[in-house]
Amino acid sequence: MYDEQMEVNSPVREELPKTIHVATVCIYGLAILSAGLFIFLPLVNLLSPSPWQRWMGSIHGMAAMLAVIVIAYAGHLAFPLLRGSHKVLSQMRTLTFWATVLSFLAIASGNWAYMRYRAPVGGARAWLRENTPLVHYLFMEYHEFTVLFTFPLGAACTWILWKYGDSILERSNRTVLIGTCIALIAMMFFAMGGFVSGLNVARMHAL
């Protein structure tokens, strides 16, 4: 009994890191590393032998990545806002504004990429329609139209949140609040779906 107590109180044993601490450090380290690799995924385009792909792919990829992150965060906060949480309201106004700005940048840079995509000779669209038309009709057609909804939805939600201010949480404006939150959630799904479909098209055939 005495030996067991001495072993527990041993300074050498106390200096050893606890298993739970090691596991926590590993989990946080892997999470940060994975998030960093995911965020900088568009910069892989800089390794492309095509000059067009290097700059256009990197710019559009980073704009789309940042837009998806901010839009997804805003869509996530739409749920507590829908329940009437006053704490997230000021943050939502700022987030929705920047989500709209990033959505515009992603769409603008995407139109730059779309010119190359629709090139009649050597373009990705012609190649996909000839070799894998299902990819074009399922992914690219969906990608072309759904991502365009993110900007008008974001602009409308930004205007509503700034116009109504704190009064949007009042009972008389409950319908406006519900409509705004649904629009933010739809914006989130459109952005995420467009990002995934765009990655699938790029995986099938680079520009």
Contacts in CASP RR format, 6 or more apart in sequence:
PFRMAT RR
TARGET T0000
AUTHOR 0000-0000-0000
METHOD contacts of the structure
MODEL  1
MYDEQMEVNSPVREELPKTIHVATVCIYGLAILSAGLFIFLPLVNLLSPS
PWQRWMGSIHGMAAMLAVIVIAYAGHLAFPLLRGSHKVLSQMRTLTFWAT
VLSFLAIASGNWAYMRYRAPVGGARAWLRENTPLVHYLFMEYHEFTVLFT
FPLGAACTWILWKYGDSILERSNRTVLIGTCIALIAMMFFAMGGFVSGLN
VARMHAL
7 13 0 8 1.000
39 65 0 8 1.000
39 69 0 8 1.000
41 65 0 8 1.000
42 57 0 8 1.000
42 58 0 8 1.000
42 60 0 8 1.000
42 61 0 8 1.000
42 62 0 8 1.000
42 64 0 8 1.000
42 65 0 8 1.000
43 58 0 8 1.000
43 62 0 8 1.000
45 53 0 8 1.000
45 54 0 8 1.000
45 56 0 8 1.000
45 57 0 8 1.000
45 58 0 8 1.000
45 61 0 8 1.000
46 54 0 8 1.000
46 58 0 8 1.000
47 54 0 8 1.000
48 54 0 8 1.000
48 57 0 8 1.000
48 206 0 8 1.000
50 206 0 8 1.000
50 207 0 8 1.000
52 116 0 8 1.000
52 207 0 8 1.000
53 206 0 8 1.000
53 207 0 8 1.000
56 109 0 8 1.000
56 112 0 8 1.000
56 113 0 8 1.000
56 116 0 8 1.000
56 207 0 8 1.000
57 113 0 8 1.000
57 207 0 8 1.000
59 109 0 8 1.000
59 112 0 8 1.000
60 106 0 8 1.000
60 109 0 8 1.000
60 110 0 8 1.000
60 112 0 8 1.000
60 113 0 8 1.000
61 106 0 8 1.000
61 109 0 8 1.000
63 102 0 8 1.000
63 105 0 8 1.000
63 106 0 8 1.000
63 108 0 8 1.000
63 109 0 8 1.000
63 110 0 8 1.000
64 106 0 8 1.000
64 109 0 8 1.000
64 110 0 8 1.000
64 195 0 8 1.000
65 195 0 8 1.000
66 102 0 8 1.000
66 106 0 8 1.000
67 99 0 8 1.000
67 102 0 8 1.000
67 103 0 8 1.000
67 105 0 8 1.000
67 106 0 8 1.000
67 150 0 8 1.000
67 191 0 8 1.000
68 191 0 8 1.000
68 192 0 8 1.000
68 195 0 8 1.000
70 95 0 8 1.000
70 98 0 8 1.000
70 99 0 8 1.000
70 102 0 8 1.000
71 99 0 8 1.000
71 102 0 8 1.000
71 103 0 8 1.000
71 150 0 8 1.000
71 187 0 8 1.000
71 188 0 8 1.000
71 191 0 8 1.000
71 192 0 8 1.000
72 188 0 8 1.000
72 191 0 8 1.000
72 192 0 8 1.000
73 95 0 8 1.000
74 92 0 8 1.000
74 95 0 8 1.000
74 96 0 8 1.000
74 99 0 8 1.000
74 184 0 8 1.000
74 187 0 8 1.000
74 188 0 8 1.000
75 184 0 8 1.000
75 185 0 8 1.000
75 187 0 8 1.000
75 188 0 8 1.000
76 188 0 8 1.000
77 88 0 8 1.000
77 91 0 8 1.000
77 92 0 8 1.000
77 95 0 8 1.000
78 92 0 8 1.000
78 180 0 8 1.000
78 181 0 8 1.000
78 184 0 8 1.000
78 185 0 8 1.000
78 188 0 8 1.000
79 181 0 8 1.000
79 185 0 8 1.000
80 87 0 8 1.000
80 88 0 8 1.000
81 88 0 8 1.000
81 89 0 8 1.000
81 92 0 8 1.000
81 177 0 8 1.000
81 181 0 8 1.000
82 177 0 8 1.000
82 178 0 8 1.000
82 181 0 8 1.000
84 169 0 8 1.000
84 177 0 8 1.000
86 166 0 8 1.000
86 169 0 8 1.000
89 161 0 8 1.000
89 165 0 8 1.000
89 166 0 8 1.000
89 168 0 8 1.000
89 169 0 8 1.000
92 161 0 8 1.000
92 184 0 8 1.000
93 158 0 8 1.000
93 161 0 8 1.000
93 162 0 8 1.000
93 165 0 8 1.000
96 154 0 8 1.000
96 157 0 8 1.000
96 158 0 8 1.000
96 161 0 8 1.000
96 184 0 8 1.000
97 158 0 8 1.000
97 162 0 8 1.000
99 150 0 8 1.000
99 154 0 8 1.000
99 187 0 8 1.000
100 151 0 8 1.000
100 154 0 8 1.000
100 155 0 8 1.000
100 157 0 8 1.000
100 158 0 8 1.000
103 150 0 8 1.000
103 151 0 8 1.000
103 154 0 8 1.000
103 187 0 8 1.000
103 191 0 8 1.000
104 151 0 8 1.000
106 147 0 8 1.000
106 150 0 8 1.000
107 147 0 8 1.000
107 148 0 8 1.000
107 150 0 8 1.000
107 151 0 8 1.000
113 207 0 8 1.000
114 144 0 8 1.000
116 123 0 8 1.000
116 124 0 8 1.000
116 207 0 8 1.000
117 123 0 8 1.000
117 124 0 8 1.000
117 125 0 8 1.000
117 140 0 8 1.000
117 207 0 8 1.000
118 125 0 8 1.000
119 125 0 8 1.000
119 126 0 8 1.000
120 126 0 8 1.000
123 207 0 8 1.000
124 201 0 8 1.000
124 204 0 8 1.000
124 205 0 8 1.000
124 206 0 8 1.000
124 207 0 8 1.000
125 136 0 8 1.000
125 140 0 8 1.000
127 205 0 8 1.000
128 135 0 8 1.000
128 136 0 8 1.000
128 140 0 8 1.000
128 201 0 8 1.000
128 204 0 8 1.000
128 205 0 8 1.000
129 136 0 8 1.000
132 204 0 8 1.000
135 200 0 8 1.000
135 201 0 8 1.000
135 204 0 8 1.000
136 201 0 8 1.000
139 197 0 8 1.000
139 198 0 8 1.000
139 200 0 8 1.000
139 201 0 8 1.000
140 197 0 8 1.000
140 198 0 8 1.000
140 201 0 8 1.000
142 193 0 8 1.000
142 194 0 8 1.000
142 197 0 8 1.000
143 193 0 8 1.000
143 194 0 8 1.000
143 197 0 8 1.000
143 198 0 8 1.000
143 201 0 8 1.000
146 190 0 8 1.000
146 193 0 8 1.000
146 194 0 8 1.000
146 197 0 8 1.000
147 190 0 8 1.000
147 191 0 8 1.000
147 194 0 8 1.000
149 186 0 8 1.000
149 187 0 8 1.000
149 190 0 8 1.000
150 187 0 8 1.000
150 190 0 8 1.000
150 191 0 8 1.000
153 183 0 8 1.000
153 184 0 8 1.000
153 186 0 8 1.000
153 187 0 8 1.000
153 190 0 8 1.000
154 183 0 8 1.000
154 184 0 8 1.000
154 187 0 8 1.000
156 183 0 8 1.000
157 180 0 8 1.000
157 183 0 8 1.000
157 184 0 8 1.000
157 187 0 8 1.000
160 168 0 8 1.000
160 176 0 8 1.000
160 180 0 8 1.000
161 168 0 8 1.000
161 180 0 8 1.000
164 173 0 8 1.000
164 176 0 8 1.000
167 173 0 8 1.000
168 176 0 8 1.000
168 177 0 8 1.000
168 180 0 8 1.000
169 177 0 8 1.000
END
